[in-house]
Amino acid sequence: QVQFVESGGGLVQPGGSLRLSCAASGSIFSIGVMGWYRQAPGKQRELVARITRAGSTIYADSVKGRFTISRENAKNTVYLQMNSLKPEDTAVYYCNAASPFPLPDSWGQGTQVTVSS
């Protein structure tokens, strides 16, 4: 079963930027659609961005225009560029399949993003 390792989170002020990375232990091309999810304290995990093999993207309304998902199939890596961050973006961010559902046994540890002044 493929495993994902997320990195790049941290503490950032409102309006700041972060770039998250997700390294997969297997082929993301074979998985197909990949996604970034997030879970804020006391809330359910939600899908915020997804990207197909060919690079087509879909975003949740809450992040549209601020976040950009990308992938490098040859490196089995998915990225999430986050700009104009808001306090409500504070969450643990995870990557997983999104075709259309995540792989239940492949969740990584996630990476914490905290947006605060």
Buried (B, 14 or more C-beta within 10 A) or exposed (E): EBEBBBBBBEEBEEEBEBBBBBBBEEEBEEBEBBBBBBBBEEEEBEBBBBBBBEEEBBBBEEBEEBBBBBBEBEEBBBBBBBBEBBEEBBBBBBBBBBBEEBBEEBBBEBBEBBBEE
